[in-house]
């Protein structure tokens, strides 16, 4: 059987020999086999979440676009859930819950997987908070790593445990698992409050503003990942960047010695999986935690 007529995770894969990345040389079939191999670890976070797929049907040299509504031709393994959008209309969003679904998205040219902070059975009750550290171009990864550790400590002071995700780009996501008891507005307000507090404490290092003009030499704490419809890169997703880096979860101890956010390629990510990382259990944004954030914000204002 030729490489252009194979099945991976039960999905017929067409154009399997098409080169998606030149260096390292990776074909569509290589990507499908990788995603089949990491499906178990990947689905721990990604299963049953609405997705936004970054598709590159012709590989890195061709067109790229995001797609959240599966169209004609998608394999049945890529499932859909109806979601009411801001205009009041319902639309089908993609989700997957097995290796066939992930490989089915690859069959359609998907390289990256971006996920909602809620699962399809309770779409209005998010179960993760994500703070995305997005550094200015002039900052090195050591500055991002220090920022992640400091933000971890700030969250810990508020009573929240987090785990770090190397994005495969230039930043780090801090992920806080949550019990599904609060709505999007409250989550977004809290995330913004944490970002603003960090920026008020150390304005020379951090900004909570999206404005490019204010990011010079600073790290933008992107709190907007925490609104309804927003997405964040999925753990173990390949990134459509030179070298095919992978978004990879690590422990806080590992992070202290990792040289860059794109430290892991396909082989390393497949081999390590979640490694020694055991994410903390879901936590609650209690009134006490919200009050602690407000107290620290007032202290920062007075300082």
Secondary structure as GFF3:
##gff-version 3
##sequence-region A 1 303
A	DSSP	beta_strand	5	8	.	.	.	ID=ss1
A	DSSP	beta_strand	11	14	.	.	.	ID=ss2
A	DSSP	beta_strand	19	21	.	.	.	ID=ss3
A	DSSP	beta_strand	26	27	.	.	.	ID=ss4
A	DSSP	alpha_helix	28	37	.	.	.	ID=ss5
A	DSSP	alpha_helix	39	46	.	.	.	ID=ss6
A	DSSP	beta_strand	49	55	.	.	.	ID=ss7
A	DSSP	beta_strand	65	67	.	.	.	ID=ss8
A	DSSP	beta_strand	79	84	.	.	.	ID=ss9
A	DSSP	beta_strand	90	95	.	.	.	ID=ss10
A	DSSP	alpha_helix	99	107	.	.	.	ID=ss11
A	DSSP	beta_strand	110	119	.	.	.	ID=ss12
A	DSSP	three_ten_helix	120	122	.	.	.	ID=ss13
A	DSSP	beta_strand	128	135	.	.	.	ID=ss14
A	DSSP	alpha_helix	141	157	.	.	.	ID=ss15
A	DSSP	beta_strand	163	166	.	.	.	ID=ss16
A	DSSP	beta_strand	172	177	.	.	.	ID=ss17
A	DSSP	alpha_helix	184	201	.	.	.	ID=ss18
A	DSSP	beta_strand	206	207	.	.	.	ID=ss19
A	DSSP	three_ten_helix	212	215	.	.	.	ID=ss20
A	DSSP	beta_strand	219	222	.	.	.	ID=ss21
A	DSSP	three_ten_helix	224	226	.	.	.	ID=ss22
A	DSSP	beta_strand	232	233	.	.	.	ID=ss23
A	DSSP	beta_strand	248	250	.	.	.	ID=ss24
A	DSSP	alpha_helix	252	255	.	.	.	ID=ss25
A	DSSP	alpha_helix	266	272	.	.	.	ID=ss26
A	DSSP	alpha_helix	287	302	.	.	.	ID=ss27
###
